[in-house]
Structures are given as structure tokens and as C-alpha cells.
Amino acid sequence: MKAKWIIAGAGVLVFAGAMPWAVGYVTEQQWQEVTRELNQAQPFVQMQTDHYDRGFFGSELGGVVTVLNPESGETRPIAYRAKVTHGVTGSFIDFKPVEGWAPEGANWFQERPRLTLETRLWGTAVLELEAPAIAINNPESGDSLRTSGGVARIEISDAGSQAEALVVWPQLSFSGPDMSMRIDDFRVEHKMTHLEGDIWTGTAEASMASVALKSPEAQPLTIEGLRAHSSAEADADGQRLNSGLSIEAGKVRYKDQAYGPHKVVFALENLDVASWSALTTSMAELQGMALAPDADSQGAFERQIAAMGAVNTAARDLSAAGFSVGLPELVLDTPEGKVTGNLMITHPELSADQKAEMLMVMQQLTGEMNLSVPLVLAENYPAVRMQLAPLIKQGFLVPEGDRLVLAARLNDMVVDVNGQEIPLPPLF
């Protein structure tokens, strides 16, 4: 009996001893696959691995991350190196920029930031950034950035189909000659599940206890209890998608007065998942082509025309399947009363024959818009009056008691605004 236990124990030791090598091999394959998928999914961050030296209990790797600025088209290469530690069930990777976390001679951090990636054989990975307090000054512009220590964490599981993100930063502040801003208790939580193509479902919530703005030319402004919540949910068979975003502020403090609450809600309802996925994919491809190095060549032009055709086709398919989009709720509290409103645009679901006869997306759109503004806002505030005066003059905002109201309806490519009919041009 003892011999059997000895043999079993020896087998376990051999297995455990061999696991770091197996884990190291799997980690290298996972790294290559992840970097390949990342580079193919978007053009803004490209990862290159120059070397991957795999050992028994650990590995070393290095390469370059190239970040693209979509506005200017400029790229910035950042060389990195990493040490990999192999365990029995996973690996731990510690990344470092080759040139350091700050420019030479700069003293941005009280301690060194830490960027790590922890992986498991069953497909779970956790990327975490631990940042210390940051102090960055720009003597030339007079700008400065200060932050407390914070953490950003992304956990990916189920072979990449599930993801959770968390960002916690107790304090951030920016100051410059023209404006200063301070944010307290910044927090983001995001849970996602892959549905199809580039479509994900789940929830996200971002919050800030307060945002304080100061300017030499204006009164201080503070927003308290700022919160944004978004959600995307598919129906039981995964064919239709509802998505929404709400932004709320508990109070806005200005000139020793507090006003609130404020709320804006945006909604996308009853989207056809396949068409929406095709539309987002084709639009991403079109954007990537515009940023490509050969964007001005004849071949690139032809590819862009083909991509625009794909965008148009996806938009027609999406519309023919039916959808609703708009702002179902708008509430802004002011010293003179609340500004309220809503806007919804709907396209009906079409039969196959109706879709074949469909000339334009706009042809079948219907919609409704309502806006109500306290009249005293236009009377007491010159800046508001300048913005509203053209709408009042054209009859789009009409007095109703102590308020200015707008009531608009869209049907058959004609918008009726307070009784005035305005034909719409055939844009799309």
C-alpha cells in the first residue's frame, strides 16, 4: 500500500514539475493569438513582438506598441519589455517601458507604476495598472496635472466572450492659464458579454462625486453626483437589441445656488442585431481606410467606395427591420424652472416587397419632438435670448402661458413644427 502512495505522490510531483513548461508554452501561444486579434480588430493600437524567449520557469519578451492619433494621423512607438513567470495553472507578466514611465529627467511619479497581466490555462486573463500619485508640469504652457494613486483593471474570461473592467481614481485635477478642473471619486465599472461581430451586451456605469470648474473669466461651477449608466440587452433569441444611455447630475452649483436634478436619456430600441453588426463593422472598416498610409491612392479610393456601399446596404437593412432612436427624456433644472423635452424617431419593419420598393431610408421615418422652456430664461439672460431668438422669430418656439414650447411631428418626409410644415430634402 505504501508503494502505491509513493508512486502516486511521485506522479503528482512529476506532473506539477512539468506544468510550468506546459503553462509557458500555452502562454506564448495565447500571447501571439491575442496580439494578432488586437491588431486586426482596430488600427489605433498595434502591438509588435520582437522576441519571445521562453524558458522553463519563466520567459522574457519585448517589442513595440504603436499608438495612432486619429485626429492628426501621427503615430507614437513605445518600446516595451516584460518578464513572464510560469506557475502551475497560469502565468504572471510584468511589463515595463524600455525608456521608463516618464521622460528622462522628469519626476512624474512618487513610485513606479506597475502594469501586469495574469493569465490562466482555462482562458481567464486579468490586466491591471497600479498607478501612484502623479504630478506633471508643463512650464511652457503653464498646464499641470495632479492625480492621486489609482487602479485600472480588466478581466477577460470564457475565451474572450466575457469582460469586466474597473477604474478607480480618488482624485484628478488639471490646471492651466484659462481653466482648472478637479474631479473627486472617479469610478467606472463595465460588464460585457459578446453577442455577435462587434456587438456586446452588458452594463456600464461611470460616476464622479463632484466636478469643479474654475476660470478667471467666469464664476466657479460645480457638478455634484454626476453619473452615466449605459446598458445593452438582446432578446431571448439574440436577434434584437435594446441599448440606452442615461446621464444624471444631482446638483449643479453656480453663484452660491444649487439646481437639480438633471437628466438626459438616449435610447436605441429594437435594433436588428445582424444589420447593426454589419453597419458597425463596415463603418469601422471605412474609418480604418481613411487612416491607412495609402489613403490617397486609386486602390484605396476604390476600397472606400466599396466600403461606403456596404455602409449604405447595412443602413437600409437596419431600417427595413424596424427601429426607434432618440431622447425619450430630457430634464434640466434652472433658477427659473425646468427645461423638459423628448425626441423619438421610428422606422417601421417592412415586408420583403416593401423593402424591395424602398427608395430612401427617410421615406418611412416618423417622429415626434417636444420642448418646453421657461419664458423668463429668454427674457432675463441675453446669452440664452440670442440662442432662442431665431427659433422664436420663425415660429418654432411659441409662447404658451409662462413657457416657450415646441411641438414637432415627422411623417412622409414633412416636419410639422407648431403648425408649420417643412419638407425635408432627401438626404439618405
LINNOR-V194730 format. One record per residue. N is the residue number from 1. RES is the residue in three letters. PHI is phi in radians with two decimals (* if undefined). Layout:
# LINNOR-V194730
((N & RES & PHI) (N & RES & PHI))
This chain:
# LINNOR-V194730
((1 & MET & *) (2 & LYS & -1.08) (3 & ALA & -1.10) (4 & LYS & -1.09) (5 & TRP & -1.16) (6 & ILE & -1.12) (7 & ILE & -1.13) (8 & ALA & -1.10) (9 & GLY & -1.10) (10 & ALA & -1.12) (11 & GLY & -1.10) (12 & VAL & -1.10) (13 & LEU & -1.11) (14 & VAL & -1.11) (15 & PHE & -1.10) (16 & ALA & -1.11) (17 & GLY & -1.21) (18 & ALA & -1.44) (19 & MET & -1.06) (20 & PRO & -0.97) (21 & TRP & -1.13) (22 & ALA & -1.11) (23 & VAL & -1.09) (24 & GLY & -1.08) (25 & TYR & -1.13) (26 & VAL & -1.11) (27 & THR & -1.06) (28 & GLU & -1.10) (29 & GLN & -1.14) (30 & GLN & -1.10) (31 & TRP & -1.07) (32 & GLN & -1.11) (33 & GLU & -1.19) (34 & VAL & -1.12) (35 & THR & -1.13) (36 & ARG & -1.15) (37 & GLU & -1.16) (38 & LEU & -1.09) (39 & ASN & -1.17) (40 & GLN & -1.37) (41 & ALA & -1.35) (42 & GLN & -2.76) (43 & PRO & -1.70) (44 & PHE & -1.44) (45 & VAL & -2.23) (46 & GLN & -2.06) (47 & MET & -1.91) (48 & GLN & -2.16) (49 & THR & -1.80) (50 & ASP & -1.39) (51 & HIS & -2.66) (52 & TYR & -2.42) (53 & ASP & -1.74) (54 & ARG & -1.58) (55 & GLY & -1.97) (56 & PHE & -1.38) (57 & PHE & -1.71) (58 & GLY & -2.92) (59 & SER & -2.48) (60 & GLU & -2.30) (61 & LEU & -2.48) (62 & GLY & -2.76) (63 & GLY & 3.12) (64 & VAL & -2.38) (65 & VAL & -1.78) (66 & THR & -1.90) (67 & VAL & -1.84) (68 & LEU & -1.78) (69 & ASN & -1.51) (70 & PRO & -1.15) (71 & GLU & -1.37) (72 & SER & -1.73) (73 & GLY & 1.41) (74 & GLU & -1.36) (75 & THR & -2.06) (76 & ARG & -2.25) (77 & PRO & -1.46) (78 & ILE & -2.21) (79 & ALA & -1.33) (80 & TYR & -2.38) (81 & ARG & -2.42) (82 & ALA & -2.61) (83 & LYS & -1.90) (84 & VAL & -1.99) (85 & THR & -1.91) (86 & HIS & -1.63) (87 & GLY & -1.90) (88 & VAL & -1.42) (89 & THR & -2.07) (90 & GLY & -3.05) (91 & SER & -2.20) (92 & PHE & -2.20) (93 & ILE & -2.04) (94 & ASP & -1.97) (95 & PHE & -1.70) (96 & LYS & -2.53) (97 & PRO & -1.21) (98 & VAL & -1.06) (99 & GLU & -1.60) (100 & GLY & 1.56) (101 & TRP & -1.42) (102 & ALA & -2.43) (103 & PRO & -1.04) (104 & GLU & -1.04) (105 & GLY & 1.56) (106 & ALA & -1.50) (107 & ASN & -2.09) (108 & TRP & -1.40) (109 & PHE & -2.06) (110 & GLN & -1.26) (111 & GLU & -2.37) (112 & ARG & -1.32) (113 & PRO & -1.08) (114 & ARG & -2.34) (115 & LEU & -2.07) (116 & THR & -2.28) (117 & LEU & -2.34) (118 & GLU & -1.96) (119 & THR & -2.06) (120 & ARG & -2.26) (121 & LEU & -1.06) (122 & TRP & -1.49) (123 & GLY & 1.76) (124 & THR & -1.73) (125 & ALA & -2.44) (126 & VAL & -2.23) (127 & LEU & -1.77) (128 & GLU & -2.39) (129 & LEU & -1.99) (130 & GLU & -1.87) (131 & ALA & -1.93) (132 & PRO & -1.43) (133 & ALA & -1.07) (134 & ILE & -2.12) (135 & ALA & -2.43) (136 & ILE & -2.14) (137 & ASN & -2.12) (138 & ASN & -2.06) (139 & PRO & -1.08) (140 & GLU & -1.21) (141 & SER & -1.64) (142 & GLY & 1.45) (143 & ASP & -1.46) (144 & SER & -2.56) (145 & LEU & -2.24) (146 & ARG & -2.29) (147 & THR & -2.47) (148 & SER & -1.35) (149 & GLY & -1.16) (150 & GLY & -2.65) (151 & VAL & -2.47) (152 & ALA & -2.25) (153 & ARG & -2.47) (154 & ILE & -2.22) (155 & GLU & -2.01) (156 & ILE & -1.99) (157 & SER & -2.49) (158 & ASP & 0.92) (159 & ALA & 1.00) (160 & GLY & 1.58) (161 & SER & -1.56) (162 & GLN & -2.19) (163 & ALA & -2.59) (164 & GLU & -2.34) (165 & ALA & -2.21) (166 & LEU & -2.49) (167 & VAL & -2.26) (168 & VAL & -2.29) (169 & TRP & -2.40) (170 & PRO & -1.06) (171 & GLN & -2.72) (172 & LEU & -2.42) (173 & SER & -2.54) (174 & PHE & -2.26) (175 & SER & -2.40) (176 & GLY & -2.65) (177 & PRO & -1.07) (178 & ASP & -1.73) (179 & MET & -2.84) (180 & SER & -2.29) (181 & MET & -2.45) (182 & ARG & -2.30) (183 & ILE & -2.08) (184 & ASP & -1.99) (185 & ASP & 0.97) (186 & PHE & -1.45) (187 & ARG & -2.57) (188 & VAL & -2.30) (189 & GLU & -2.26) (190 & HIS & -2.48) (191 & LYS & -2.16) (192 & MET & -2.32) (193 & THR & -2.30) (194 & HIS & -1.23) (195 & LEU & -1.86) (196 & GLU & -2.90) (197 & GLY & 0.99) (198 & ASP & -1.69) (199 & ILE & -1.66) (200 & TRP & -2.19) (201 & THR & -1.91) (202 & GLY & 2.42) (203 & THR & -2.31) (204 & ALA & -2.48) (205 & GLU & -2.46) (206 & ALA & -2.13) (207 & SER & -2.53) (208 & MET & -2.43) (209 & ALA & -1.10) (210 & SER & -2.80) (211 & VAL & -2.27) (212 & ALA & -1.94) (213 & LEU & -2.04) (214 & LYS & -2.33) (215 & SER & -2.56) (216 & PRO & -1.08) (217 & GLU & -1.80) (218 & ALA & -2.53) (219 & GLN & -1.23) (220 & PRO & -1.05) (221 & LEU & -2.31) (222 & THR & -2.26) (223 & ILE & -1.90) (224 & GLU & -1.96) (225 & GLY & 1.13) (226 & LEU & -1.40) (227 & ARG & -2.55) (228 & ALA & -2.16) (229 & HIS & -2.27) (230 & SER & -2.23) (231 & SER & -2.60) (232 & ALA & -2.44) (233 & GLU & -2.38) (234 & ALA & -1.65) (235 & ASP & -1.31) (236 & ALA & -1.04) (237 & ASP & -1.69) (238 & GLY & 1.24) (239 & GLN & -1.70) (240 & ARG & -2.20) (241 & LEU & -2.32) (242 & ASN & -2.01) (243 & SER & -2.36) (244 & GLY & -2.58) (245 & LEU & -2.44) (246 & SER & -2.15) (247 & ILE & -2.14) (248 & GLU & -2.26) (249 & ALA & -2.33) (250 & GLY & -1.16) (251 & LYS & -2.52) (252 & VAL & -2.10) (253 & ARG & -1.77) (254 & TYR & -2.64) (255 & LYS & 0.95) (256 & ASP & 1.10) (257 & GLN & -2.13) (258 & ALA & -2.13) (259 & TYR & -2.28) (260 & GLY & 2.81) (261 & PRO & -1.45) (262 & HIS & -2.18) (263 & LYS & -2.70) (264 & VAL & -2.30) (265 & VAL & -2.14) (266 & PHE & -2.02) (267 & ALA & -2.44) (268 & LEU & -2.10) (269 & GLU & -2.21) (270 & ASN & 1.07) (271 & LEU & -1.29) (272 & ASP & -1.30) (273 & VAL & -1.08) (274 & ALA & -1.08) (275 & SER & -1.21) (276 & TRP & -1.12) (277 & SER & -1.11) (278 & ALA & -1.11) (279 & LEU & -1.17) (280 & THR & -1.14) (281 & THR & -1.15) (282 & SER & -1.18) (283 & MET & -1.19) (284 & ALA & -1.13) (285 & GLU & -1.11) (286 & LEU & -1.12) (287 & GLN & -1.15) (288 & GLY & -1.09) (289 & MET & -1.12) (290 & ALA & -1.14) (291 & LEU & -1.67) (292 & ALA & -1.19) (293 & PRO & -1.05) (294 & ASP & -1.76) (295 & ALA & -1.08) (296 & ASP & -1.66) (297 & SER & -1.40) (298 & GLN & -1.15) (299 & GLY & -1.09) (300 & ALA & -1.15) (301 & PHE & -1.09) (302 & GLU & -1.14) (303 & ARG & -1.17) (304 & GLN & -1.15) (305 & ILE & -1.10) (306 & ALA & -1.12) (307 & ALA & -1.17) (308 & MET & -1.12) (309 & GLY & -1.11) (310 & ALA & -1.14) (311 & VAL & -1.11) (312 & ASN & -1.09) (313 & THR & -1.10) (314 & ALA & -1.12) (315 & ALA & -1.15) (316 & ARG & -1.15) (317 & ASP & -1.11) (318 & LEU & -1.11) (319 & SER & -1.17) (320 & ALA & -1.12) (321 & ALA & -1.37) (322 & GLY & 1.59) (323 & PHE & -2.92) (324 & SER & -2.37) (325 & VAL & -2.55) (326 & GLY & 2.78) (327 & LEU & -1.99) (328 & PRO & -1.21) (329 & GLU & -2.60) (330 & LEU & -2.45) (331 & VAL & -2.41) (332 & LEU & -2.20) (333 & ASP & -1.60) (334 & THR & -2.22) (335 & PRO & -1.03) (336 & GLU & -1.74) (337 & GLY & 2.28) (338 & LYS & -1.58) (339 & VAL & -1.71) (340 & THR & -2.21) (341 & GLY & -3.13) (342 & ASN & -2.80) (343 & LEU & -2.63) (344 & MET & -2.42) (345 & ILE & -2.14) (346 & THR & -2.27) (347 & HIS & -2.12) (348 & PRO & -1.29) (349 & GLU & -1.32) (350 & LEU & -1.86) (351 & SER & -1.30) (352 & ALA & -1.05) (353 & ASP & -1.18) (354 & GLN & -1.15) (355 & LYS & -1.14) (356 & ALA & -1.12) (357 & GLU & -1.60) (358 & MET & -1.22) (359 & LEU & -1.61) (360 & MET & -2.48) (361 & VAL & -1.11) (362 & MET & -1.15) (363 & GLN & -1.02) (364 & GLN & -1.77) (365 & LEU & -1.22) (366 & THR & -2.22) (367 & GLY & -2.84) (368 & GLU & -2.58) (369 & MET & -2.42) (370 & ASN & -2.36) (371 & LEU & -2.53) (372 & SER & -2.33) (373 & VAL & -2.22) (374 & PRO & -1.03) (375 & LEU & -1.05) (376 & VAL & -1.13) (377 & LEU & -1.07) (378 & ALA & -1.25) (379 & GLU & -1.39) (380 & ASN & -1.74) (381 & TYR & -2.12) (382 & PRO & -1.00) (383 & ALA & -1.12) (384 & VAL & -1.20) (385 & ARG & -1.07) (386 & MET & -1.10) (387 & GLN & -1.29) (388 & LEU & -1.56) (389 & ALA & -0.97) (390 & PRO & -1.06) (391 & LEU & -1.19) (392 & ILE & -1.20) (393 & LYS & -1.09) (394 & GLN & -1.50) (395 & GLY & 1.45) (396 & PHE & -1.37) (397 & LEU & -2.01) (398 & VAL & -2.15) (399 & PRO & -1.18) (400 & GLU & -2.55) (401 & GLY & 1.20) (402 & ASP & -1.68) (403 & ARG & -2.34) (404 & LEU & -1.84) (405 & VAL & -2.20) (406 & LEU & -2.28) (407 & ALA & -2.26) (408 & ALA & -2.21) (409 & ARG & -2.32) (410 & LEU & -1.97) (411 & ASN & -2.85) (412 & ASP & 0.91) (413 & MET & 1.07) (414 & VAL & -2.27) (415 & VAL & -1.80) (416 & ASP & -1.73) (417 & VAL & -1.95) (418 & ASN & 0.88) (419 & GLY & 1.59) (420 & GLN & -1.67) (421 & GLU & -1.66) (422 & ILE & -2.20) (423 & PRO & -1.16) (424 & LEU & -1.66) (425 & PRO & -1.27) (426 & PRO & -1.32) (427 & LEU & -1.43) (428 & PHE & -2.67))
